[in-house]
């Protein structure tokens, strides 16, 4: 935790010595146009170790899957990323050097999950050398139980294969938001695999939860040109 990251007020519970982190409101007037972000969007794997300031991290998480309206589909809050029947089944975890946190969109804060550095688990085997020093990684986790809370109970929400299609698409929407925010702020981003079994154990996930993917975000080591490896 950097000096700018202060524990959130209230009766929030600490975990493994980690306290919740209150996030500042996102600065909506910062950044360029959507068209400029789309033009700048690319995958950058060589990411340095410069930490993200708390306001930048807060803006990133809000862009990923924050609350952008109090009343959204089916009476629930609306999010920056769409989901099947507004089930909001994909959660975002943040792996920092000192521990892992879950982003709580409703309160716009980071809730501690466990101490320890999980960044090495939040990337696939063989991918780790690139971006190894990145200050943080996002971890996407699907909670199948959320489908039972969806606003519209279509039959597909009970079908495992349909559920899988939904949470993979919904995770991709969140990752796409992260890519666009990163491009608008001059950050590097990379969507990738992760150690699903290792993360599920360390995050103490339940039987209805599935680790999906990881995404590394930070400052590029040096300016790079788009290459055949960009996607």
N, C-alpha and C positions, 0 to 999 in steps of 0.2 A: 504494500500500500504506500503510495507516495504521500508527501506532506499535504497535498491538496485533497486527498481522499479522507474525509472525516466520517466517523460513525453517524448513522442516521439517528435522529431523535425518536423518542417514543419507547414502547415496551418491546421492541423487536428483540428476538433471542439471538445471542451470540453462539457460534459453533466453533469448537476447537480453538478458542481464543480469538476468532475472527468476528468482528462486528459488522452489521449491515452498513452499506455505504449509500448515503443520500446523494442523489444525482441532481445537478442543476438543470433547470429547464433548457430545452434545446433552443439555440439561437436561429430562428427561422429565416432571418434575413441574410445569413451568411451563405456563401457558396454561389455558384453560377447557375445558369439555366439547365433545365432537363436535357435540352439538345446538346449543350456543351458537355454535360456529364456522360451522355450516351456516346459522344464522339471520343471522350477520353477513357471510357471503360475498357479495361483489359486485365488479364491475369499477370501479376508480377510475383515471382517466386523468391527473388533475392530481396529480403526484407531485413533492415537493420534492427538494432536493439534500443533505439530511442523510444522512451515511453510516451504514451498518449496522455495529454493533459486531461483532467477529469471532464471539463466541458466538451472536449472532442469525443471522449468515450461516451458521454451521455447522449450527444447528438447521434452517434453511430448506433447505439442501442435503440433509441427512439425511432430512427429511420428503419431499423431492422424489423421491429414489430411493436412499436409503441402505440399508445392510445391517441388517435387523432380526432375523435369525436365521442361525446358521452353516449349518444344514442346511435347505435349502428344497427345491423341486421338483426331481426328477431328480438329486439329489445336490449341486447347486450351492447357493451361498448364497441365502437368501431376501431379497427386497427390499421396501421400503415400497410400491413401485408394481409391479403385475403386468405381465407381458409374455408374448408368445406362446411357449409351451413353455419359459418361463424363459430366453428367448434374451437378454434384457437388451440389446436392439439399439439403444435410444435413449440417447445420451450427453448429459450436461448440461455446457455450457460457460458460463463466467461472464465477462462483459465488464465490466471495471473501468476507471477512468480511466487507469491505467498499463499495462494489458495484458489479454490474454485467458488464461484458465486452464480446464483440464478438471477436473471433479470426479471423483476416483477414489474410488469408494464403498468398495472393499475396505480401503484404507488410510485412508479418511476424510481426504483432503487435496486441495489444489488443485495440479495440475501445470501449470506454465507452458507456453503454446503459442506466443504471440508478443507482442512489445511493441507499444504503441500503443493508442489509444482506439478500440475497435470499437463503442461504444454506438450511434453514429449509423447503423451498418450493421445493427444488431440490431433495427431497427424498419422498418415498411413506408413506402414513399414517400407523403407526405401525412399520415402519422400522427405524424411526429416532433415537431411543436410541442407536443403534449401530453406531459407527462412528460419533456421534453427535458433537464431538469437532474437526473433520477434518478441515484443513485449507482452503479447497476449494472443490467445486463440479463442474463437467462438466454437461452441459445441452445440449441435442441434439435436434435441431429444423429443421424440413423439410420445405422447401419453394417450394410449388407446381409450382410456376411460373417459377422455374428454368428448369422444364421439357420442356418448350417452347423454351429454349435456348440450348437444347441438340444437340450434333453434328449430331446425326442420329435420324430423326423424325419417329420412328417406331409407328404404330397405337396404341400400348399399352400405350404409354406415355399420351394419352388422356383419358384412361380408369381409373376411380377412384380406382377400385380394383387392377389393375395392378400397378398403382402408389403407392398404399399402400404397396404392396409386395416389390416394389423396394426400397422405402425409409426405410422400416424396415430392409431389408437386408443391405442396405448401411450404416445405423446407426450401425448395428452389426459389419460391417467391421472396422469402426472407433474405436468402443469399443474394438475390438480384438487387434488393434494396440496399444491401450492404455494399455491393459493387458500385452502385450509383452514388451513394454517399461518399465512399472512398474516392471516387473519381472527382467529385465536386470539391473535395477538401485536399486534394493533392496527396492522398494516401495510396498505398499499395494494398492489394487484396488478392487472396488465393483461396478458392474453394476446393476441398480435397477430402480424401478418405481419413479414417482415424482408427484407433484401436478400440473397437466397439466393446469387446468383452472387458478389456482393462478399465475403460471408462465407466461402464455399467457397475463394476465392482466398487471403484473408488467413489463414485457419485451416489452409491447405495440406492440404485434405482429399483423400483418395484417390478413385479411380473408383467404389468401392463405398459411398461415404458421401454422404448427402443432408442438406442443411440443411432443416429443417422450419419452425419457428416461433421467435418470440422471446417473452419474458415479462419485463415490467418490474416490479420490486418495490422499495418504499421507503416512506417516510413521506408521507402525504397532505399537501398544502400547507395545507389547512384542512379542518375538518369539513364534510362535504357530505351532503346528503340523497340517497337513491336517486332516480334520475330515469328518464325514458324511455330515456336512453342507457346505463343500467346493464344488464348482462346476466349 
